[in-house]
């Protein structure tokens, strides 16, 4: 993979990333005391790139909430720095998800376990891509 090249993800992986970035924006804004506006701009910009790709995707509307199906290809240009940023954010999100699973009553863990599993899968793929990219 070159410095910036098309990165083959699936819509399912991107939906995890989009959710992680959405949570990151909210955390940065509502945390307040150390607000880094450049991080908010970065996360929002990445999300916007995903939305643009969704709008142009030939299978738009066939998946969850207007997106293409989770298994559809989703090609974004991501440089190694961005991949590392996404790995960092997804790792943090996974730690939060795992704490939520551990704190939930056993009969209410289903959705949280599913969320953690999807985040774990996305994180593994992003880590592999970042390692390959350098």
Secondary structure, 3 states (H helix, E strand, C coil): CCCEEEEEEEHHHHHHHHHHHHHHHHHHHHHCCCCCHHHHHHHHHHHHHHHHHHHHCCCCCCCHHHCCCCCCEEEEEEEHHHHHHHHHHHHHHHHHHHHHHHHCCHHHCHHHHHHHHHHHHHHHHHHHHHHHHC
